[in-house]
Amino acid sequence: MSNTPIPKPTILKNRKTSTQPISAEGARQNVAWLKQHYDEYQGQWIALNEGVLLGANKSLLELHKLIESAGQLRVALFISLA
């Protein structure tokens, strides 16, 4: 695992991506996933839900479409690892 600091997530303005509040445990699981897998997905957008990778893509639009078609949009947290 690299000592590269994890960047702050990009905030998507005026875009309703998640309607489910994340629990403290879910947030901890997301942070743990990011610490473990950051280098593998650097340069991409990822979608997480409670420490589970829902998808990854260099294009936010394509990732959004993928997550929406999988019925996971309501629980997805989108993060840029650029």
Secondary structure as GFF3:
##gff-version 3
##sequence-region A 1 82
A	DSSP	alpha_helix	24	37	.	.	.	ID=ss1
A	DSSP	three_ten_helix	38	41	.	.	.	ID=ss2
A	DSSP	beta_strand	45	49	.	.	.	ID=ss3
A	DSSP	beta_strand	52	57	.	.	.	ID=ss4
A	DSSP	alpha_helix	60	69	.	.	.	ID=ss5
A	DSSP	three_ten_helix	73	75	.	.	.	ID=ss6
A	DSSP	beta_strand	77	80	.	.	.	ID=ss7
###
